[in-house]
């Protein structure tokens, strides 16, 4: 079974989306195809296992939460 999932993170501006992309991308080269569209970071996940897909989603959301906290500290 092939599972495809798309997560879209919306940021205040393109600069924040780029920072998030650069922060998340190195960890996800084999699991996630990511790109920026205006102020959005779009992550496409493809896997043959549901457990891998769910773990990847959980990891992305957790890491993105840390990025959000960093943005708040920076302001």
N, CA, C and O atoms as a Maestro MAE file, in Angstrom:
{
 s_m_m2io_version
 :::
 2.0.0
}

f_m_ct {
 s_m_title
 :::
 protein
 m_atom[300] {
  # First column is atom index #
  i_m_mmod_type
  r_m_x_coord
  r_m_y_coord
  r_m_z_coord
  i_m_residue_number
  s_m_chain_name
  s_m_pdb_residue_name
  s_m_pdb_atom_name
  i_m_atomic_number
  :::
  1 25 0.838 -1.168 0.000 1 A "UNK " " N  " 7
  2 3 0.000 0.000 0.000 1 A "UNK " " CA " 6
  3 2 0.892 1.244 0.000 1 A "UNK " " C  " 6
  4 15 1.855 1.319 0.763 1 A "UNK " " O  " 8
  5 25 0.578 2.195 -0.837 2 A "UNK " " N  " 7
  6 3 1.294 3.472 -0.860 2 A "UNK " " CA " 6
  7 2 0.447 4.535 -0.188 2 A "UNK " " C  " 6
  8 15 -0.732 4.702 -0.498 2 A "UNK " " O  " 8
  9 25 1.066 5.245 0.732 3 A "UNK " " N  " 7
  10 3 0.377 6.287 1.477 3 A "UNK " " CA " 6
  11 2 1.022 7.619 1.133 3 A "UNK " " C  " 6
  12 15 2.242 7.769 1.208 3 A "UNK " " O  " 8
  13 25 0.198 8.580 0.757 4 A "UNK " " N  " 7
  14 3 0.685 9.923 0.449 4 A "UNK " " CA " 6
  15 2 -0.038 10.920 1.351 4 A "UNK " " C  " 6
  16 15 -1.263 10.891 1.472 4 A "UNK " " O  " 8
  17 25 0.732 11.792 1.974 5 A "UNK " " N  " 7
  18 3 0.186 12.773 2.898 5 A "UNK " " CA " 6
  19 2 0.818 14.130 2.615 5 A "UNK " " C  " 6
  20 15 1.997 14.221 2.270 5 A "UNK " " O  " 8
  21 25 0.022 15.173 2.764 6 A "UNK " " N  " 7
  22 3 0.541 16.521 2.582 6 A "UNK " " CA " 6
  23 2 0.258 17.335 3.842 6 A "UNK " " C  " 6
  24 15 -0.879 17.399 4.310 6 A "UNK " " O  " 8
  25 25 1.294 17.948 4.380 7 A "UNK " " N  " 7
  26 3 1.167 18.875 5.502 7 A "UNK " " CA " 6
  27 2 1.501 20.269 4.996 7 A "UNK " " C  " 6
  28 15 2.472 20.458 4.264 7 A "UNK " " O  " 8
  29 25 0.697 21.232 5.386 8 A "UNK " " N  " 7
  30 3 0.946 22.616 4.992 8 A "UNK " " CA " 6
  31 2 1.071 23.457 6.252 8 A "UNK " " C  " 6
  32 15 0.142 23.532 7.056 8 A "UNK " " O  " 8
  33 25 2.225 24.086 6.419 9 A "UNK " " N  " 7
  34 3 2.472 24.996 7.525 9 A "UNK " " CA " 6
  35 2 2.436 26.419 6.973 9 A "UNK " " C  " 6
  36 15 3.158 26.738 6.029 9 A "UNK " " O  " 8
  37 25 1.605 27.265 7.555 10 A "UNK " " N  " 7
  38 3 1.455 28.648 7.087 10 A "UNK " " CA " 6
  39 2 2.158 29.578 8.073 10 A "UNK " " C  " 6
  40 15 1.943 29.505 9.283 10 A "UNK " " O  " 8
  41 25 2.998 30.449 7.531 11 A "UNK " " N  " 7
  42 3 3.800 31.357 8.344 11 A "UNK " " CA " 6
  43 2 3.432 32.806 8.082 11 A "UNK " " C  " 6
  44 15 2.708 33.134 7.142 11 A "UNK " " O  " 8
  45 25 3.951 33.648 8.937 12 A "UNK " " N  " 7
  46 3 3.703 35.081 8.844 12 A "UNK " " CA " 6
  47 2 4.198 35.661 7.516 12 A "UNK " " C  " 6
  48 15 3.577 36.559 6.949 12 A "UNK " " O  " 8
  49 25 5.324 35.133 7.031 13 A "UNK " " N  " 7
  50 3 5.878 35.626 5.769 13 A "UNK " " CA " 6
  51 2 6.778 34.551 5.140 13 A "UNK " " C  " 6
  52 15 7.025 33.499 5.731 13 A "UNK " " O  " 8
  53 25 7.251 34.841 3.949 14 A "UNK " " N  " 7
  54 3 8.098 33.902 3.206 14 A "UNK " " CA " 6
  55 2 9.412 33.629 3.925 14 A "UNK " " C  " 6
  56 15 9.935 32.517 3.857 14 A "UNK " " O  " 8
  57 25 9.952 34.632 4.614 15 A "UNK " " N  " 7
  58 3 11.213 34.458 5.324 15 A "UNK " " CA " 6
  59 2 11.094 33.380 6.398 15 A "UNK " " C  " 6
  60 15 11.983 32.538 6.526 15 A "UNK " " O  " 8
  61 25 10.010 33.396 7.171 16 A "UNK " " N  " 7
  62 3 9.800 32.374 8.191 16 A "UNK " " CA " 6
  63 2 9.617 30.995 7.554 16 A "UNK " " C  " 6
  64 15 10.113 29.997 8.077 16 A "UNK " " O  " 8
  65 25 8.912 30.942 6.436 17 A "UNK " " N  " 7
  66 3 8.733 29.666 5.734 17 A "UNK " " CA " 6
  67 2 10.081 29.116 5.268 17 A "UNK " " C  " 6
  68 15 10.321 27.910 5.333 17 A "UNK " " O  " 8
  69 25 10.948 29.994 4.803 18 A "UNK " " N  " 7
  70 3 12.285 29.583 4.358 18 A "UNK " " CA " 6
  71 2 13.127 29.077 5.528 18 A "UNK " " C  " 6
  72 15 13.840 28.083 5.396 18 A "UNK " " O  " 8
  73 25 13.047 29.751 6.657 19 A "UNK " " N  " 7
  74 3 13.783 29.302 7.841 19 A "UNK " " CA " 6
  75 2 13.297 27.921 8.265 19 A "UNK " " C  " 6
  76 15 14.108 27.045 8.564 19 A "UNK " " O  " 8
  77 25 11.994 27.719 8.293 20 A "UNK " " N  " 7
  78 3 11.430 26.415 8.669 20 A "UNK " " CA " 6
  79 2 11.868 25.342 7.680 20 A "UNK " " C  " 6
  80 15 12.244 24.242 8.084 20 A "UNK " " O  " 8
  81 25 11.824 25.655 6.397 21 A "UNK " " N  " 7
  82 3 12.256 24.709 5.366 21 A "UNK " " CA " 6
  83 2 13.710 24.295 5.589 21 A "UNK " " C  " 6
  84 15 14.036 23.108 5.567 21 A "UNK " " O  " 8
  85 25 14.568 25.271 5.800 22 A "UNK " " N  " 7
  86 3 15.992 24.979 5.998 22 A "UNK " " CA " 6
  87 2 16.239 24.207 7.287 22 A "UNK " " C  " 6
  88 15 17.189 23.428 7.369 22 A "UNK " " O  " 8
  89 25 15.406 24.413 8.280 23 A "UNK " " N  " 7
  90 3 15.558 23.706 9.553 23 A "UNK " " CA " 6
  91 2 15.072 22.266 9.468 23 A "UNK " " C  " 6
  92 15 15.686 21.372 10.050 23 A "UNK " " O  " 8
  93 25 13.987 22.032 8.756 24 A "UNK " " N  " 7
  94 3 13.385 20.699 8.688 24 A "UNK " " CA " 6
  95 2 13.947 19.825 7.576 24 A "UNK " " C  " 6
  96 15 13.967 18.601 7.705 24 A "UNK " " O  " 8
  97 25 14.390 20.416 6.522 25 A "UNK " " N  " 7
  98 3 14.763 19.653 5.334 25 A "UNK " " CA " 6
  99 2 15.899 18.646 5.523 25 A "UNK " " C  " 6
  100 15 15.788 17.532 5.011 25 A "UNK " " O  " 8
  101 25 16.981 18.974 6.225 26 A "UNK " " N  " 7
  102 3 18.085 17.997 6.320 26 A "UNK " " CA " 6
  103 2 17.685 16.658 6.941 26 A "UNK " " C  " 6
  104 15 18.223 15.615 6.568 26 A "UNK " " O  " 8
  105 25 16.747 16.684 7.881 27 A "UNK " " N  " 7
  106 3 16.322 15.450 8.547 27 A "UNK " " CA " 6
  107 2 15.411 14.581 7.689 27 A "UNK " " C  " 6
  108 15 15.247 13.395 7.973 27 A "UNK " " O  " 8
  109 25 14.825 15.143 6.660 28 A "UNK " " N  " 7
  110 3 13.748 14.455 5.957 28 A "UNK " " CA " 6
  111 2 14.030 14.138 4.500 28 A "UNK " " C  " 6
  112 15 13.095 13.948 3.722 28 A "UNK " " O  " 8
  113 25 15.272 14.079 4.120 29 A "UNK " " N  " 7
  114 3 15.613 13.873 2.715 29 A "UNK " " CA " 6
  115 2 15.019 12.599 2.133 29 A "UNK " " C  " 6
  116 15 14.592 12.590 0.978 29 A "UNK " " O  " 8
  117 25 14.987 11.527 2.910 30 A "UNK " " N  " 7
  118 3 14.521 10.253 2.373 30 A "UNK " " CA " 6
  119 2 13.016 10.031 2.519 30 A "UNK " " C  " 6
  120 15 12.456 9.146 1.872 30 A "UNK " " O  " 8
  121 25 12.365 10.819 3.355 31 A "UNK " " N  " 7
  122 3 10.965 10.574 3.663 31 A "UNK " " CA " 6
  123 2 10.011 11.642 3.148 31 A "UNK " " C  " 6
  124 15 8.849 11.358 2.857 31 A "UNK " " O  " 8
  125 25 10.502 12.862 3.038 32 A "UNK " " N  " 7
  126 3 9.616 13.991 2.778 32 A "UNK " " CA " 6
  127 2 10.169 14.845 1.645 32 A "UNK " " C  " 6
  128 15 11.360 15.156 1.611 32 A "UNK " " O  " 8
  129 25 9.288 15.221 0.716 33 A "UNK " " N  " 7
  130 3 9.633 16.210 -0.304 33 A "UNK " " CA " 6
  131 2 8.977 17.516 0.132 33 A "UNK " " C  " 6
  132 15 7.753 17.584 0.243 33 A "UNK " " O  " 8
  133 25 9.766 18.542 0.376 34 A "UNK " " N  " 7
  134 3 9.248 19.817 0.867 34 A "UNK " " CA " 6
  135 2 9.578 20.939 -0.101 34 A "UNK " " C  " 6
  136 15 10.590 20.908 -0.801 34 A "UNK " " O  " 8
  137 25 8.697 21.930 -0.123 35 A "UNK " " N  " 7
  138 3 8.956 23.129 -0.923 35 A "UNK " " CA " 6
  139 2 8.193 24.304 -0.320 35 A "UNK " " C  " 6
  140 15 7.289 24.127 0.497 35 A "UNK " " O  " 8
  141 25 8.576 25.500 -0.737 36 A "UNK " " N  " 7
  142 3 7.963 26.726 -0.241 36 A "UNK " " CA " 6
  143 2 7.097 27.323 -1.341 36 A "UNK " " C  " 6
  144 15 7.492 27.379 -2.506 36 A "UNK " " O  " 8
  145 25 5.910 27.766 -0.946 37 A "UNK " " N  " 7
  146 3 5.012 28.475 -1.848 37 A "UNK " " CA " 6
  147 2 4.512 29.702 -1.099 37 A "UNK " " C  " 6
  148 15 3.641 29.604 -0.236 37 A "UNK " " O  " 8
  149 25 5.074 30.862 -1.439 38 A "UNK " " N  " 7
  150 3 4.800 32.117 -0.741 38 A "UNK " " CA " 6
  151 2 5.150 31.959 0.740 38 A "UNK " " C  " 6
  152 15 6.311 31.722 1.071 38 A "UNK " " O  " 8
  153 25 4.175 32.086 1.626 39 A "UNK " " N  " 7
  154 3 4.451 31.984 3.058 39 A "UNK " " CA " 6
  155 2 4.115 30.594 3.613 39 A "UNK " " C  " 6
  156 15 3.933 30.435 4.820 39 A "UNK " " O  " 8
  157 25 4.034 29.606 2.746 40 A "UNK " " N  " 7
  158 3 3.677 28.249 3.156 40 A "UNK " " CA " 6
  159 2 4.835 27.275 2.937 40 A "UNK " " C  " 6
  160 15 5.525 27.322 1.918 40 A "UNK " " O  " 8
  161 25 5.027 26.405 3.904 41 A "UNK " " N  " 7
  162 3 5.942 25.278 3.760 41 A "UNK " " CA " 6
  163 2 5.070 24.053 3.525 41 A "UNK " " C  " 6
  164 15 4.253 23.697 4.374 41 A "UNK " " O  " 8
  165 25 5.238 23.418 2.393 42 A "UNK " " N  " 7
  166 3 4.429 22.264 2.024 42 A "UNK " " CA " 6
  167 2 5.310 21.024 2.058 42 A "UNK " " C  " 6
  168 15 6.355 20.964 1.410 42 A "UNK " " O  " 8
  169 25 4.866 20.034 2.831 43 A "UNK " " N  " 7
  170 3 5.618 18.795 3.008 43 A "UNK " " CA " 6
  171 2 4.783 17.633 2.492 43 A "UNK " " C  " 6
  172 15 3.678 17.393 2.978 43 A "UNK " " O  " 8
  173 25 5.302 16.920 1.519 44 A "UNK " " N  " 7
  174 3 4.647 15.733 0.989 44 A "UNK " " CA " 6
  175 2 5.386 14.495 1.472 44 A "UNK " " C  " 6
  176 15 6.593 14.358 1.272 44 A "UNK " " O  " 8
  177 25 4.656 13.611 2.101 45 A "UNK " " N  " 7
  178 3 5.219 12.389 2.660 45 A "UNK " " CA " 6
  179 2 4.719 11.214 1.841 45 A "UNK " " C  " 6
  180 15 3.525 11.102 1.566 45 A "UNK " " O  " 8
  181 25 5.631 10.344 1.454 46 A "UNK " " N  " 7
  182 3 5.269 9.124 0.734 46 A "UNK " " CA " 6
  183 2 5.905 7.942 1.443 46 A "UNK " " C  " 6
  184 15 7.101 7.945 1.734 46 A "UNK " " O  " 8
  185 25 5.090 6.933 1.716 47 A "UNK " " N  " 7
  186 3 5.599 5.759 2.412 47 A "UNK " " CA " 6
  187 2 4.722 4.558 2.077 47 A "UNK " " C  " 6
  188 15 3.578 4.701 1.645 47 A "UNK " " O  " 8
  189 25 5.274 3.401 2.282 48 A "UNK " " N  " 7
  190 3 4.495 2.178 2.066 48 A "UNK " " CA " 6
  191 2 3.934 1.643 3.383 48 A "UNK " " C  " 6
  192 15 3.168 0.680 3.391 48 A "UNK " " O  " 8
  193 25 4.321 2.274 4.503 49 A "UNK " " N  " 7
  194 3 3.850 1.821 5.811 49 A "UNK " " CA " 6
  195 2 3.123 2.936 6.546 49 A "UNK " " C  " 6
  196 15 3.597 4.071 6.592 49 A "UNK " " O  " 8
  197 25 1.985 2.613 7.112 50 A "UNK " " N  " 7
  198 3 1.241 3.598 7.887 50 A "UNK " " CA " 6
  199 2 2.037 4.041 9.107 50 A "UNK " " C  " 6
  200 15 2.031 5.224 9.449 50 A "UNK " " O  " 8
  201 25 2.718 3.116 9.766 51 A "UNK " " N  " 7
  202 3 3.491 3.461 10.964 51 A "UNK " " CA " 6
  203 2 4.600 4.463 10.646 51 A "UNK " " C  " 6
  204 15 4.867 5.366 11.438 51 A "UNK " " O  " 8
  205 25 5.241 4.307 9.497 52 A "UNK " " N  " 7
  206 3 6.291 5.248 9.082 52 A "UNK " " CA " 6
  207 2 5.689 6.612 8.795 52 A "UNK " " C  " 6
  208 15 6.250 7.637 9.182 52 A "UNK " " O  " 8
  209 25 4.546 6.627 8.116 53 A "UNK " " N  " 7
  210 3 3.869 7.889 7.799 53 A "UNK " " CA " 6
  211 2 3.488 8.626 9.075 53 A "UNK " " C  " 6
  212 15 3.750 9.822 9.203 53 A "UNK " " O  " 8
  213 25 2.873 7.923 10.018 54 A "UNK " " N  " 7
  214 3 2.443 8.555 11.264 54 A "UNK " " CA " 6
  215 2 3.638 9.064 12.075 54 A "UNK " " C  " 6
  216 15 3.582 10.153 12.645 54 A "UNK " " O  " 8
  217 25 4.707 8.285 12.128 55 A "UNK " " N  " 7
  218 3 5.913 8.713 12.854 55 A "UNK " " CA " 6
  219 2 6.525 9.952 12.208 55 A "UNK " " C  " 6
  220 15 6.992 10.851 12.906 55 A "UNK " " O  " 8
  221 25 6.524 10.000 10.892 56 A "UNK " " N  " 7
  222 3 7.077 11.146 10.170 56 A "UNK " " CA " 6
  223 2 6.230 12.387 10.410 56 A "UNK " " C  " 6
  224 15 6.771 13.471 10.632 56 A "UNK " " O  " 8
  225 25 4.904 12.243 10.368 57 A "UNK " " N  " 7
  226 3 4.009 13.372 10.640 57 A "UNK " " CA " 6
  227 2 4.241 13.897 12.052 57 A "UNK " " C  " 6
  228 15 4.365 15.103 12.269 57 A "UNK " " O  " 8
  229 25 4.296 12.973 13.007 58 A "UNK " " N  " 7
  230 3 4.509 13.369 14.398 58 A "UNK " " CA " 6
  231 2 5.838 14.107 14.566 58 A "UNK " " C  " 6
  232 15 5.905 15.117 15.266 58 A "UNK " " O  " 8
  233 25 6.879 13.608 13.932 59 A "UNK " " N  " 7
  234 3 8.195 14.234 14.009 59 A "UNK " " CA " 6
  235 2 8.175 15.630 13.399 59 A "UNK " " C  " 6
  236 15 8.717 16.571 13.979 59 A "UNK " " O  " 8
  237 25 7.554 15.764 12.235 60 A "UNK " " N  " 7
  238 3 7.484 17.076 11.581 60 A "UNK " " CA " 6
  239 2 6.740 18.084 12.442 60 A "UNK " " C  " 6
  240 15 7.191 19.218 12.605 60 A "UNK " " O  " 8
  241 25 5.609 17.679 12.989 61 A "UNK " " N  " 7
  242 3 4.813 18.595 13.807 61 A "UNK " " CA " 6
  243 2 5.581 18.982 15.066 61 A "UNK " " C  " 6
  244 15 5.564 20.144 15.471 61 A "UNK " " O  " 8
  245 25 6.243 18.031 15.678 62 A "UNK " " N  " 7
  246 3 7.039 18.325 16.870 62 A "UNK " " CA " 6
  247 2 8.171 19.311 16.545 62 A "UNK " " C  " 6
  248 15 8.351 20.304 17.250 62 A "UNK " " O  " 8
  249 25 8.915 19.039 15.500 63 A "UNK " " N  " 7
  250 3 10.034 19.913 15.119 63 A "UNK " " CA " 6
  251 2 9.541 21.291 14.707 63 A "UNK " " C  " 6
  252 15 10.178 22.298 15.017 63 A "UNK " " O  " 8
  253 25 8.418 21.343 14.017 64 A "UNK " " N  " 7
  254 3 7.858 22.620 13.605 64 A "UNK " " CA " 6
  255 2 7.432 23.418 14.832 64 A "UNK " " C  " 6
  256 15 7.563 24.642 14.848 64 A "UNK " " O  " 8
  257 25 6.929 22.745 15.852 65 A "UNK " " N  " 7
  258 3 6.559 23.427 17.087 65 A "UNK " " CA " 6
  259 2 7.757 24.098 17.742 65 A "UNK " " C  " 6
  260 15 7.638 25.194 18.291 65 A "UNK " " O  " 8
  261 25 8.890 23.452 17.685 66 A "UNK " " N  " 7
  262 3 10.124 24.047 18.223 66 A "UNK " " CA " 6
  263 2 10.509 25.274 17.405 66 A "UNK " " C  " 6
  264 15 10.947 26.282 17.960 66 A "UNK " " O  " 8
  265 25 10.349 25.189 16.096 67 A "UNK " " N  " 7
  266 3 10.638 26.343 15.230 67 A "UNK " " CA " 6
  267 2 9.716 27.507 15.595 67 A "UNK " " C  " 6
  268 15 10.174 28.645 15.697 67 A "UNK " " O  " 8
  269 25 8.421 27.237 15.792 68 A "UNK " " N  " 7
  270 3 7.463 28.279 16.179 68 A "UNK " " CA " 6
  271 2 7.885 28.943 17.490 68 A "UNK " " C  " 6
  272 15 7.838 30.167 17.605 68 A "UNK " " O  " 8
  273 25 8.296 28.147 18.478 69 A "UNK " " N  " 7
  274 3 8.734 28.703 19.756 69 A "UNK " " CA " 6
  275 2 9.960 29.586 19.568 69 A "UNK " " C  " 6
  276 15 10.084 30.627 20.212 69 A "UNK " " O  " 8
  277 25 10.861 29.171 18.689 70 A "UNK " " N  " 7
  278 3 12.060 29.968 18.399 70 A "UNK " " CA " 6
  279 2 11.683 31.300 17.775 70 A "UNK " " C  " 6
  280 15 12.264 32.333 18.110 70 A "UNK " " O  " 8
  281 25 10.700 31.281 16.856 71 A "UNK " " N  " 7
  282 3 10.240 32.545 16.246 71 A "UNK " " CA " 6
  283 2 9.704 33.488 17.326 71 A "UNK " " C  " 6
  284 15 9.971 34.690 17.290 71 A "UNK " " O  " 8
  285 25 8.953 32.947 18.280 72 A "UNK " " N  " 7
  286 3 8.375 33.785 19.343 72 A "UNK " " CA " 6
  287 2 9.446 34.374 20.233 72 A "UNK " " C  " 6
  288 15 9.346 35.531 20.642 72 A "UNK " " O  " 8
  289 25 10.478 33.588 20.541 73 A "UNK " " N  " 7
  290 3 11.585 34.087 21.357 73 A "UNK " " CA " 6
  291 2 12.324 35.200 20.623 73 A "UNK " " C  " 6
  292 15 12.721 36.200 21.221 73 A "UNK " " O  " 8
  293 25 12.503 35.008 19.313 74 A "UNK " " N  " 7
  294 3 13.242 35.970 18.492 74 A "UNK " " CA " 6
  295 2 12.528 37.326 18.451 74 A "UNK " " C  " 6
  296 15 13.179 38.370 18.408 74 A "UNK " " O  " 8
  297 25 11.202 37.307 18.463 75 A "UNK " " N  " 7
  298 3 10.447 38.566 18.391 75 A "UNK " " CA " 6
  299 2 10.635 39.297 19.675 75 A "UNK " " C  " 6
  300 15 10.093 40.388 19.850 75 A "UNK " " O  " 8
  :::
 }
 m_bond[299] {
  # First column is bond index #
  i_m_from
  i_m_to
  i_m_order
  :::
  1 1 2 1
  2 2 3 1
  3 3 4 2
  4 3 5 1
  5 5 6 1
  6 6 7 1
  7 7 8 2
  8 7 9 1
  9 9 10 1
  10 10 11 1
  11 11 12 2
  12 11 13 1
  13 13 14 1
  14 14 15 1
  15 15 16 2
  16 15 17 1
  17 17 18 1
  18 18 19 1
  19 19 20 2
  20 19 21 1
  21 21 22 1
  22 22 23 1
  23 23 24 2
  24 23 25 1
  25 25 26 1
  26 26 27 1
  27 27 28 2
  28 27 29 1
  29 29 30 1
  30 30 31 1
  31 31 32 2
  32 31 33 1
  33 33 34 1
  34 34 35 1
  35 35 36 2
  36 35 37 1
  37 37 38 1
  38 38 39 1
  39 39 40 2
  40 39 41 1
  41 41 42 1
  42 42 43 1
  43 43 44 2
  44 43 45 1
  45 45 46 1
  46 46 47 1
  47 47 48 2
  48 47 49 1
  49 49 50 1
  50 50 51 1
  51 51 52 2
  52 51 53 1
  53 53 54 1
  54 54 55 1
  55 55 56 2
  56 55 57 1
  57 57 58 1
  58 58 59 1
  59 59 60 2
  60 59 61 1
  61 61 62 1
  62 62 63 1
  63 63 64 2
  64 63 65 1
  65 65 66 1
  66 66 67 1
  67 67 68 2
  68 67 69 1
  69 69 70 1
  70 70 71 1
  71 71 72 2
  72 71 73 1
  73 73 74 1
  74 74 75 1
  75 75 76 2
  76 75 77 1
  77 77 78 1
  78 78 79 1
  79 79 80 2
  80 79 81 1
  81 81 82 1
  82 82 83 1
  83 83 84 2
  84 83 85 1
  85 85 86 1
  86 86 87 1
  87 87 88 2
  88 87 89 1
  89 89 90 1
  90 90 91 1
  91 91 92 2
  92 91 93 1
  93 93 94 1
  94 94 95 1
  95 95 96 2
  96 95 97 1
  97 97 98 1
  98 98 99 1
  99 99 100 2
  100 99 101 1
  101 101 102 1
  102 102 103 1
  103 103 104 2
  104 103 105 1
  105 105 106 1
  106 106 107 1
  107 107 108 2
  108 107 109 1
  109 109 110 1
  110 110 111 1
  111 111 112 2
  112 111 113 1
  113 113 114 1
  114 114 115 1
  115 115 116 2
  116 115 117 1
  117 117 118 1
  118 118 119 1
  119 119 120 2
  120 119 121 1
  121 121 122 1
  122 122 123 1
  123 123 124 2
  124 123 125 1
  125 125 126 1
  126 126 127 1
  127 127 128 2
  128 127 129 1
  129 129 130 1
  130 130 131 1
  131 131 132 2
  132 131 133 1
  133 133 134 1
  134 134 135 1
  135 135 136 2
  136 135 137 1
  137 137 138 1
  138 138 139 1
  139 139 140 2
  140 139 141 1
  141 141 142 1
  142 142 143 1
  143 143 144 2
  144 143 145 1
  145 145 146 1
  146 146 147 1
  147 147 148 2
  148 147 149 1
  149 149 150 1
  150 150 151 1
  151 151 152 2
  152 151 153 1
  153 153 154 1
  154 154 155 1
  155 155 156 2
  156 155 157 1
  157 157 158 1
  158 158 159 1
  159 159 160 2
  160 159 161 1
  161 161 162 1
  162 162 163 1
  163 163 164 2
  164 163 165 1
  165 165 166 1
  166 166 167 1
  167 167 168 2
  168 167 169 1
  169 169 170 1
  170 170 171 1
  171 171 172 2
  172 171 173 1
  173 173 174 1
  174 174 175 1
  175 175 176 2
  176 175 177 1
  177 177 178 1
  178 178 179 1
  179 179 180 2
  180 179 181 1
  181 181 182 1
  182 182 183 1
  183 183 184 2
  184 183 185 1
  185 185 186 1
  186 186 187 1
  187 187 188 2
  188 187 189 1
  189 189 190 1
  190 190 191 1
  191 191 192 2
  192 191 193 1
  193 193 194 1
  194 194 195 1
  195 195 196 2
  196 195 197 1
  197 197 198 1
  198 198 199 1
  199 199 200 2
  200 199 201 1
  201 201 202 1
  202 202 203 1
  203 203 204 2
  204 203 205 1
  205 205 206 1
  206 206 207 1
  207 207 208 2
  208 207 209 1
  209 209 210 1
  210 210 211 1
  211 211 212 2
  212 211 213 1
  213 213 214 1
  214 214 215 1
  215 215 216 2
  216 215 217 1
  217 217 218 1
  218 218 219 1
  219 219 220 2
  220 219 221 1
  221 221 222 1
  222 222 223 1
  223 223 224 2
  224 223 225 1
  225 225 226 1
  226 226 227 1
  227 227 228 2
  228 227 229 1
  229 229 230 1
  230 230 231 1
  231 231 232 2
  232 231 233 1
  233 233 234 1
  234 234 235 1
  235 235 236 2
  236 235 237 1
  237 237 238 1
  238 238 239 1
  239 239 240 2
  240 239 241 1
  241 241 242 1
  242 242 243 1
  243 243 244 2
  244 243 245 1
  245 245 246 1
  246 246 247 1
  247 247 248 2
  248 247 249 1
  249 249 250 1
  250 250 251 1
  251 251 252 2
  252 251 253 1
  253 253 254 1
  254 254 255 1
  255 255 256 2
  256 255 257 1
  257 257 258 1
  258 258 259 1
  259 259 260 2
  260 259 261 1
  261 261 262 1
  262 262 263 1
  263 263 264 2
  264 263 265 1
  265 265 266 1
  266 266 267 1
  267 267 268 2
  268 267 269 1
  269 269 270 1
  270 270 271 1
  271 271 272 2
  272 271 273 1
  273 273 274 1
  274 274 275 1
  275 275 276 2
  276 275 277 1
  277 277 278 1
  278 278 279 1
  279 279 280 2
  280 279 281 1
  281 281 282 1
  282 282 283 1
  283 283 284 2
  284 283 285 1
  285 285 286 1
  286 286 287 1
  287 287 288 2
  288 287 289 1
  289 289 290 1
  290 290 291 1
  291 291 292 2
  292 291 293 1
  293 293 294 1
  294 294 295 1
  295 295 296 2
  296 295 297 1
  297 297 298 1
  298 298 299 1
  299 299 300 2
  :::
 }
}
